[in-house]
Amino acid sequence: MRAEGQAHIARIEKALALVRKFLDWDRALRRFDELNARVEDPTLWDKPKEAEAVMKERRRLEAAIGAVNQISAEMADAVEFVELGEMEGDDETINEGLATLSALADRADADKIQALLGGEADANDTYLEVHAGAGGTESQDWAEMLQRMYTRWAERKGYKVELVDYHAGEAAGIKSCTLLIKGENAYGYAKTESGVHRLVRISPYDSSARRHTSFSSVWVYPVIDDTFEIDINPADLKIDTYRASGAGGQHVNTTDSAVRITHAPSGIVVASQIDRSQHKNREIAMGMLKARLFEEEMRKREEAANAEHASKSDIGWGHQIRSYVLQPYQQVKDLRTGVVSTSPDDVLDGELDPFMAAALSQRVTGEKVEVEDAD
């Protein structure tokens, strides 16, 4: 087998191994058989919500298991085809088999990401918050750049984006904002973006044209519905109303329609000013609070399962997940996975899928990468 073919095979096998590990292959096969038996039980539909959950899990497992088995079979056929061509000295057959392996490798990578989006809330819509770090206008401008980056990413995916909450900076940029991103697997993809993002550039606000380093944080949590039970004691809530405001006059009201809710036990604060109705904003903010509490519980479970401490710390040095360097060279580097792009303009225009895919894979493998931060 030529080196090109071996490379395709290695790439396919790596993708399939990752999916099998994520699914816990033997357990997944047993669970799929159990779900098939339940689907055949006519009493299942006596409880519609339970039946819907069973069908959803069954469809997910069927798609993931089917993809692995199909790609494995097609890879074996392609390898046999290439080997036959090599035995007969038929270059046309060899090239056809190698082309098939190349296409299978691309499919395996795509199916791998779909399989990894099998978490409890991965298919849901998502909230994405951006908060400027210390540094005034510099960090606030950077926060607004991140807002645009995630908006463009969502638009590239065909998702719908709504601005739920917005606080403008004093001179430029934003202090914070909350985006509601609607689309299949929106949370599954975006959840890997939570963390501190660092920007290095020649400041447009510095008359001496010096390099500045700015930090902003991103927080991602899923939209949840009534199927997720979250108990909240009304006595634990502080509810404030205020006048909505926004960029360019958007979302501006003349009444105190915006709502901010503080959950005392957790310290979580959420706000909505998307609607002109205070009642509707209160409803949206309560949904956001439930989503934050649900995300917090999922994070705790993941920490326990991985036996490692996840980070939620200051917006500054030593805590960033990604560095965006615009001067003196051009590079975006993910400090968790080592993925690098030499085209920051594309990344800032929403080309984030390679970073998300690598971070999703790392969650399964647990593999730590030693990455030196961009200077």
Protein Blocks (a to p, Z undefined) as FASTA:
>chain_A
ZZklmmmmmmmmmmmmmmmmmnommlmmmmmmmmmmmmmpmklmmmmmlmmmmmmmmmmm
mmmmmmmmmmmmmmmmmmmmmmmmmmnopaklmmmmmmmmmmmmmmmmmmmmmmmmmcfk
lmpccdddddddehijmmmmmmmmmmmmmmmmmmmnopacddfbdcddfkgcjfbdcddd
edehklmmmmmmgccdddddddfkbmnlpacdddddddddddddfklccdddfklpccdd
dddddeehiaiafbdfbccdddfknopacddfkbfbfklmmmmmmmmmmmmmmmmmmmmm
mmmmnopacddddddehiafbdcdfbfbdcdddfknopacfblklmmnopaklmmmmmmm
mmmnopacdddddZZ
